[in-house]
Amino acid sequence: MGKFLWFDVSSNGFADVSTHVWFFLNKFIPLYLLFMWFLTCKHWWYHIILIPILMYAFQLFELYYTPASADSSVDSENILWLLPVCMVIIPFVYFIRVKLYDKHVHGIDLKAMDTELQILKEKEELRKEREKLEQRRETLAKKM
């Protein structure tokens, strides 16, 4: 049992307190830094940072809420718990990437394309109306 600042630190199933603190800091410091990076990142891909954040958070959770006697290894099979998160985040980020790549690299603006298609549809409708009016005029001219 050791004392750090205002906290009592026990070995929590590890061989000694220093090993326990080493494992805790090994998880907490990267988690803290990744969280700060996530909050301050200006890039479009910042959601990908959630994957390692969740991995370290789960490892911290596992460090304290998994009994040491239940499993002799630490940080085992974490990837299986992260798969559902990865299955949501990775397609989301890829969709954003495709949108940005099309707009800025290929110069494809989907709103401009939709507007252009709408204008073409309206022109087609007007052309059909004009043809109907021409046919009516021809039929009226033949009757007179």
C-alpha positions in Angstrom: 0.0 0.0 0.0 1.4 3.4 -1.0 0.3 7.0 -0.8 0.4 9.3 -3.7 -0.8 12.9 -3.2 -4.2 12.4 -1.6 -4.8 8.9 -2.8 -4.1 5.5 -1.3 -2.6 3.2 -4.0 -2.7 -0.5 -3.6 -1.2 -3.2 -5.8 -4.7 -4.2 -7.1 -3.6 -7.7 -8.0 -0.2 -6.7 -9.4 3.1 -7.8 -7.8 3.7 -4.5 -6.2 2.4 -0.9 -6.2 5.0 0.4 -8.6 3.9 -2.1 -11.3 0.3 -1.0 -10.7 1.2 2.7 -11.1 3.3 1.9 -14.2 0.3 0.2 -15.8 -2.0 3.0 -14.8 0.3 5.8 -16.2 1.0 3.7 -19.3 -2.7 3.9 -20.1 -3.6 7.3 -18.6 -1.0 9.5 -20.2 -1.7 8.5 -23.8 -5.4 8.7 -23.1 -5.0 12.2 -21.8 -2.8 13.3 -24.7 -5.1 11.7 -27.3 -8.1 13.3 -25.8 -6.5 16.8 -25.9 -5.5 16.1 -29.5 -9.1 15.1 -30.3 -10.4 18.3 -28.8 -8.0 20.6 -30.5 -7.6 18.9 -33.9 -8.6 21.0 -36.9 -8.3 18.3 -39.5 -11.3 16.6 -41.2 -10.1 13.1 -40.0 -10.1 13.8 -36.3 -12.9 11.3 -35.6 -10.3 8.5 -36.2 -8.6 9.6 -33.0 -11.6 8.2 -31.2 -10.4 4.6 -31.9 -7.2 4.8 -29.8 -9.0 6.9 -27.2 -11.6 4.2 -26.7 -8.9 1.5 -26.7 -7.0 3.2 -23.9 -10.2 4.0 -22.0 -11.2 0.3 -22.2 -7.8 -0.8 -21.0 -8.1 1.5 -18.0 -11.6 0.1 -17.3 -10.2 -3.4 -17.7 -7.3 -2.5 -15.3 -9.7 -1.7 -12.5 -12.8 -3.7 -13.1 -11.4 -7.0 -14.1 -10.3 -9.1 -11.1 -6.6 -9.9 -11.2 -7.3 -13.5 -10.3 -9.8 -13.9 -13.2 -7.2 -13.3 -15.9 -3.4 -13.5 -15.6 -2.8 -11.4 -18.7 -3.4 -7.7 -19.0 -4.7 -6.0 -22.2 -5.9 -9.1 -23.9 -8.5 -9.3 -26.7 -9.2 -5.5 -26.6 -9.6 -5.4 -30.4 -12.8 -7.4 -30.2 -14.4 -4.8 -28.1 -13.3 -2.0 -30.4 -14.6 -3.7 -33.6 -18.2 -2.2 -33.3 -16.8 1.2 -32.8 -14.4 0.8 -35.7 -17.3 -0.4 -37.9 -19.1 3.0 -37.3 -16.2 5.4 -37.2 -14.1 4.2 -40.2 -17.0 4.4 -42.8 -18.1 7.7 -41.4 -14.6 9.2 -41.9 -14.2 7.5 -45.3 -17.5 9.1 -46.4 -16.2 12.6 -45.3 -13.0 11.9 -47.2 -14.8 11.0 -50.4 -16.9 14.1 -50.2 -13.9 16.3 -49.6 -11.8 14.6 -52.3 -14.5 14.9 -54.9 -15.0 18.6 -54.1 -11.5 19.8 -53.8 -9.4 17.4 -55.9 -11.8 16.6 -58.7 -13.7 19.8 -58.5 -17.1 18.0 -58.3 -19.6 20.1 -56.5 -22.7 18.0 -55.9 -25.0 21.0 -55.2 -24.0 22.6 -58.5 -24.6 19.3 -60.3 -28.1 19.1 -58.7 -28.9 22.6 -59.8 -27.7 21.9 -63.3 -29.8 18.7 -63.5 -32.8 20.7 -62.2 -32.3 23.3 -64.9 -32.0 20.6 -67.6 -35.3 19.0 -66.4 -37.0 22.3 -66.6 -35.7 22.9 -70.1 -36.9 19.5 -71.1 -40.4 20.2 -69.7 -40.5 23.6 -71.5 -39.4 21.9 -74.8 -42.2 19.4 -74.4 -44.7 22.2 -73.7 -43.5 24.1 -76.8 -43.9 20.9 -78.9 -47.5 20.5 -77.7 -48.2 24.2 -78.4 -46.7 23.8 -81.9 -48.9 20.7 -82.5 -52.0 22.6 -81.4 -51.2 25.5 -83.6 -50.7 23.2 -86.6 -54.0 21.4 -85.9 -55.8 24.8 -85.5 -54.2 26.1 -88.8 -55.4 23.0 -90.6 -58.9 23.4 -89.4 -59.1 27.0 -90.6 
